[in-house]
């Protein structure tokens, strides 16, 4: 089954995946395979049928809340449906740890859930390999019209979730279809994990262009192994070169040594990072802020450091999260923001699910329409690798 799907899949487009998966899965005792992918806000699961211009014509749309497929999606675990034989299973489709959707199959006698999960893993790889050049996937993932700035931002951002032995990184960004000047970034190089969050002035396509340039300039310097403070200075140079002093970007650039847990960051006029320790204690990590990028005020940028402990979480965010106001003018606030993350962590929810629910709470607080972009990046450090026992024993010279 795997050999056939991989071989034939090289020459298949996104909207041909349902037929390919259904045919090969049936040959291995998994009948009626159905692929459901989540929308941009992760509120519904939309079936990929391969029919029609949006690749989902004639398919079902299922809510994430209150359904068995939705439970598989939010928990990242297989969920049984109808007992058989055949046994119905709903299994999450993942790209690494990024949640793409769910796969439903009827497993014949002798076919275990591990085999269904393996199939879902392959489906995830196929979806990710096909979606970059598929307008059909883009249409399927949208439930609203998207503005130009959001179109730019979502194509710039890395996947919303990543994990390895050392860290879990997850991000969320709203308003998903109208985001303007917010952006986030992360990357891994050996033991070094790079994080950044940006907030450009304004809430339109000009703000989107500004944020795009800031992210690209930051990546360009980072990939040349330029230190963090110098990187921030060169990002500012690029902004002034292109926009003069007509706009600016606030930002936090940060690194985490995944082996030692040393957290380093510099603040360019942005809300400071928040540290959550022990699942209950929080503190704001203050660092003397330099001026926002693009203003050219000449304030020196400072590099600050904090030693993390295993299971610590770092939150980077934009002010649209804490300053979202309800009808009476009451802000969502930093305390409510951090308390929400702590409570849902205590419930054992995965980091991506916690942030999904956080953004729903922020939107609900603001009656579903944010006046400013709201972005959160969460990093959890596990501590030294859990695979230490598998590492080669260091050689001792005699």
Secondary structure, 3 states (H helix, E strand, C coil): CHHHHHHHHCCCCHHHHHHHHHHHHHHCCEEEEEEEEECCCCCEEEEECCCCCCCCCCCCEEECCCCHHHHHHHHCCCEECCCCCCEEEEEEEEECCEEEEEEEEEECCCCCHHHHHHHHHHHHHHHHHHHCCCHHHHHHCCCCCCCHHHHHHHHHCCCCEEECCCEEEEEEEECCCCCCCEEEEEEEECCEEEEEEEEECCCCHHHHHHHHHHHHHHHHHHCCCCCHHHHHHHHHHHHHHHHCCCCCEEEEEEEEECCCCEEEEEEECCCCCEEEECCCEEEECCCCCECCECCCCCCCCCCEEEECCCCCEEEEECHHHHCCECCCCCECCHHHHHHHHHHHHHCCCCHHHHHHHHHHHHHHHCCCCCCCCEEEEEEEECCCCCCHHHCCCCCCCC
